[in-house]
Each structure stands twice: as C-alpha cells, then as structure tokens.
C-alpha cells in the first residue's frame, strides 16, 4: 500500500457509535482529494426565453460540493505504533453511516488537513473499504484503505441567504417529531439568550450548548435572534 502524502482528520460534530463529540479520526491521504460539484454543475448564468421580449439572463446557484479521498487507516497513525489492531476504528468509520440516536440522520463532519473544502461542513455519502494489510498471525487489520465520498452539508432549514427561516425551522422540526424522530423539544429564543444560557436553563449544563448547536446546524452559535425556534435535546 502506498505511503500517505498528508494527514486528514474527520471529526463528527455529534457523538455516534462510540466516538465522542469532538473526537476525530486521522487518516493518511493517498494521492490528492477530488473536490467537485456533487451534481448539476457549478451553477451560473442561464438564458430564459420570454415571448416577444428580450431573453432574460438569470443566475442560478451552485450545487453542493463533493469531496472524494483515498484514505488509509493505519495503526501507526492512530496509535503511534505499528502492528496494532484497527478493527475498532474501522467499525466506527463504518458506523458513521448510521443515524444518531434521537435524530433522523447520520452525523455531520468537520474536515481538517491540507485539502480543499475544509471551510464546509460535510456528510458521509459512501465509505468504500478496499485493500487491507493484516497481522500475519492473528489476522486482524493493521492497515485499511477506504475511499470516502463526502457531500457538503446544507441544512434543509437554510434559505438562499444561508440563514434558517424560523417558520420553516419550526415546521421541519415538528415534522420530524411527528414522524417519530423525536429526541428533542422546541424552544423559542428570547432577547438576551445565548446557547450557553439556554443549555444551563434547559439541560442544567451550560457545556451542552455544543449539542444544541450541532442539532440545529448553527454555523455561528452566537448569532441568535428573538423568535428563532431551536430543537433542544431531551437530556
């Protein structure tokens, strides 16, 4: 198996399958990352015909980006020593496709490393496990190649200005509750609220503001406004 050219870390924003919040996994990058639009091209200008009028020139927005990488899970990278089993790490990576408890979707990721697209949040589209190197005696894996495809995550609550619409947010969360996703309650922001004060009042632990931020996909957790509807985890 080729030697990695760089290191890339994927960190789940919310806990899942044994990996606590903020606990990332570092991979070796094999070759270069492929950073392209996921579908529909990059958007751009289009011509709209209008009968008996000059055609209109209209801009339509880009599609979400995709990030595809050939990565290596290595005991030397994970544990700092070769020859150790990476079976648990492979299980965690495979579990990144599973829904988070109390929600209807798998985790969202931050990506760090010398690759494009690290300014976005990402969701895992596919992990394809291919070549592996095993311990010659015990048979467990000590290196595993995995091709990971990520899609840029844009919340269904976002408007064209990239800000959640309060009415759409409330409807979306309520629909999730009605469909059985559950796992949280609704809270309407009032003047003076911060995520820390909300977490302290409703969850009895100000440090859990990160869970509220992750559940609501808040890119700026300090930018709350009166009337905003938040989903609060039922702790």
C-alpha positions, 0 to 999 in steps of 0.5 A: 500500500502506498505511503500517505502524502498528508494527514486528514482528520474527520471529526463528527460534530455529534457523538455516534457509535462510540466516538465522542463529540469532538473526537476525530479520526486521522487518516493518511491521504493517498494521492490528492482529494477530488473536490467537485460539484456533487451534481448539476454543475457549478451553477451560473448564468442561464438564458430564459426565453420570454415571448416577444421580449428580450431573453432574460439572463438569470443566475442560478446557484451552485450545487453542493460540493463533493469531496472524494479521498483515498484514505488509509487507516493505519495503526501507526497513525492512530496509535503511534505504533505499528502492528496494532489492531484497527478493527475498532476504528474501522467499525466506527468509520463504518458506523458513521453511516448510521443515524444518531440516536434521537435524530433522523440522520447520520452525523455531520463532519468537520474536515481538517488537513491540507485539502480543499473544502475544509471551510464546509461542513460535510456528510458521509455519502459512501465509505468504500473499504478496499485493500487491507494489510493484516497481522500475519498471525492473528489476522486482524487489520493493521492497515485499511484503505477506504475511499470516502465520498463526502457531500457538503452539508446544507441544512434543509432549514437554510434559505438562499441567504444561508440563514434558517427561516424560523417558520420553516425551522419550526415546521421541519422540526415538528415534522420530524417529531411527528414522524417519530424522530423525536429526541428533542423539544422546541424552544423559542429564543428570547432577547438576551439568550445565548446557547450557553444560557439556554443549555444551563436553563434547559439541560442544567449544563451550560457545556451542552450548548455544543449539542444544541448547536450541532442539532440545529446546524448553527454555523455561528452559535452566537448569532441568535435572534428573538423568535428563532425556534431551536430543537433542544435535546431531551437530556 
